[in-house]
């Protein structure tokens, strides 16, 4: 009877060790947290940008930038010509815009203007905080007096504080 009990305990130990070995070899021990959807906004002295969305799918090199809304905070009657919005984000060089959109000044008379998005390929090693700190918009416009202006707007994550505290 004692010999049978020893064999049963031995078989249980061997089964546990083999199961542990199989799980360790064939299943990953880390979770790849490379999928996210970020919503950002920012405001300068003259311009406000809302609903800028970044999505990283975590599969291959696929990513996308969503649309964003652009609002002029001053008197729209002071605008003339075109307004150009350039997106600078987390590309390795950071010196070139990853996207740009132009609008005629009259389009701001009816309120915020929507700009379309496009594709991008972010550096996979950046954290969400890195992406936030490296994302900005540059707005170029001309006023009716012929003077050209430029404003840089630093984008910030657009989430509630409890959610933000969980993002590292």
PyMOL commands that set and color helices and strands:
alter all, ss='L'
color gray80, all
select helices_A, chain A and resi 2-26+76-78+105-110+128-133+161-166
alter helices_A, ss='H'
color red, helices_A
select strands_A, chain A and resi 36-43+47-56+63-65+68-72+79-88+99-104+113-115+136-143+148-154+156-157
alter strands_A, ss='S'
color yellow, strands_A
deselect
rebuild
show_as cartoon
